[in-house]
């Protein structure tokens, strides 16, 4: 259970704890440039989008499979992927998997209605302590991420040879609407590249905290300039500001978090990943599609083409418009398990002892009874970093250890 270089670099902690991705992490997806997001004059065609998805799913030739699985969150992307798959393979046994997080919004009821309408089996996985198997999931991914819900999904799909996901819908077709309006209203035609980068980061408020620079020890060598330099290529170009955001989103968590992390989990459980929305034809089409076809600025509605296509399948009435995919309520997680686990593992923290993290920051915030969700998320990130450090650097922790207090 060694890292490729059996070492730690300053960027692995400060980048993940600030951006929630590691820009140096090798990805199965191709990195895209501003040229790839130049809008063309082609009109929107939902039929063409449907054809690209169908072509991809037909190429998988599931006819010989006894069963495949799909991660069904109840959102647009996974529902559309399932609807097209069911159309192409009407007799195939499909197992839809949904996660039910304790003390979080229960969206499995929506998923159940979708599964029932499309005639697929539905498996609901209850997760009481989301952090319980964090050492195992980190040992698989070899990266210090805490939000590894995909581990629970794939683990429970191991009886299938393939698993379908709706990955890519948000990045290709404008799904992060909660950020777009804030970004566009905070910049103007005179905004500099640096101002747009700073605004973009401010629209990811849950990824970092106001005193972010005080979180790190001397070895981390944290600076905002190093963070800005990562984002510079995505905003130092002639793209429309919203397309710059799309470019940055694609090359951020999708490219250097979701895709490689999920890939490592698939490999561990020996299951093939099927991503209908991230097929090469649709990536080429979606990235060049005019942003006005994807995002309605007036009504703050995204993924317009996918919504229209879902309507053709008669599934749009079942979808929750506020759906954001599998998500755990981190404030409730903090109250039930997170705070106790962080206090236990960050006491005599190896990261603090080796000067990667500043103990004064931990002590200042950890006992705050009204801790802001941004700080909760940051502590969960620190917990993952600490577990990763003990697994791979000090090697004093076993990957089968459960986080129980």
Secondary structure, DSSP 8 states (H G I E B T S, - for coil): ---SSS---HHHHHHHHHHSS-TTS--SS----GGGG---S----HHHHHHHHHHHHHHT-GGG-S-EEEE--SSHHHHHHHHHHHHH-TT--EEEEEEEETTS---HHHHHHHHHHTT-EEEEEEES-TTTTHHHHHHHH-S--S--HHHHHHHTTTTSSEEEE-TTHHHHHT--HHHHHHHHHH--TT--HHHHHHHHHHTTGGGS-TTGGGSB-GGG---HHHHHHHHHHHHSSSS-HHHHHHHHHIIIIIIIIIHHHHHHHHHHHT-EEEEGGGSHHHHHHHHHS-HHHH-BTTTTB--HHHHHHHHHTT-GGG--TT--SS---HHHHIIIIIHHHHHHHHTT-HHHHTTSB-HHHHHHHTT-TT--HHHHHHHHHHHHHHHHHHHHTS--S-TT-----
